[in-house]
Amino acid sequence: MAREIVLFIAASVDGFIAKEGDDLDWLHETEGEGDNGFSEMYESIDTIIMGKKTYDYVVSVTDTFPHSDRKCYVFSRSEQGSNGDVEFVNEDVIEFTKRLKQQDGAKIWMVGGAELLDAFMKEKLIDEIIITFSPHILGSGVPLFKAPNPELSLTLLEVKRFNQFAQMHYKVKH
């Protein structure tokens, strides 16, 4: 059985994951509850995949890499090898991910960013979608889903409230 890829991400009510210029400050303005469901999702995964821009952002806002307890792959056109926390992947994103899904292990968290998510959506590689909506309408920015995408049917698994955040958990019907 193939491993599942989970998208766990925050978005504005109008569907943006960042303001223009990749600004995420608006997310920190919202009063949540606990870790807004992060720990529950994190316990279900053993592997993380992300793009280089997302990785650069994470290391710029943290003192130590927060995911060194999981296998972490970063897709990059420039970085190579491993730095102890992550392994940089320079090969085709889709082919690498399809092979990764066939390996033994738990779920895989697709952290971001927008380019990687777009490629995964177009190839129907996302198996679960957990979107935590922040009570903001940004009007513009980086869209959660870039058109055009294939039509996907989802099954709603759960709805949770974390103070001002609303989280929707879906299973993708393949």
FENGIGI-V826084 format. One record per backbone hydrogen bond with DSSP energy under -1.0 kcal/mol. NH is the residue of the N-H (numbers start at 1). CO is the residue of the C=O. If there is no record, write none. Layout:
# FENGIGI-V826084
nh:NH co:CO
nh:NH co:CO
This chain:
# FENGIGI-V826084
nh:3 co:101
nh:6 co:108
nh:7 co:128
nh:9 co:130
nh:11 co:132
nh:12 co:16
nh:13 co:136
nh:15 co:12
nh:17 co:142
nh:19 co:23
nh:22 co:19
nh:27 co:24
nh:28 co:25
nh:36 co:33
nh:38 co:35
nh:41 co:37
nh:42 co:38
nh:43 co:39
nh:44 co:41
nh:45 co:42
nh:46 co:107
nh:47 co:107
nh:48 co:71
nh:49 co:109
nh:50 co:73
nh:51 co:112
nh:52 co:75
nh:55 co:51
nh:56 co:52
nh:57 co:53
nh:58 co:54
nh:59 co:55
nh:60 co:56
nh:61 co:57
nh:70 co:67
nh:71 co:46
nh:73 co:48
nh:74 co:87
nh:75 co:50
nh:76 co:89
nh:83 co:86
nh:87 co:72
nh:88 co:81
nh:89 co:74
nh:96 co:92
nh:97 co:93
nh:98 co:94
nh:99 co:95
nh:100 co:96
nh:101 co:97
nh:103 co:100
nh:107 co:44
nh:108 co:4
nh:109 co:47
nh:110 co:6
nh:111 co:49
nh:117 co:113
nh:118 co:114
nh:119 co:115
nh:120 co:116
nh:121 co:117
nh:122 co:118
nh:123 co:119
nh:124 co:121
nh:125 co:120
nh:127 co:5
nh:128 co:5
nh:129 co:170
nh:130 co:7
nh:131 co:168
nh:132 co:9
nh:133 co:166
nh:134 co:11
nh:136 co:134
nh:142 co:18
nh:144 co:15
nh:155 co:171
nh:157 co:169
nh:158 co:169
nh:160 co:167
nh:162 co:165
nh:164 co:31
nh:165 co:162
nh:166 co:133
nh:167 co:160
nh:168 co:131
nh:169 co:158
nh:170 co:129
nh:171 co:155
nh:172 co:127
nh:173 co:153
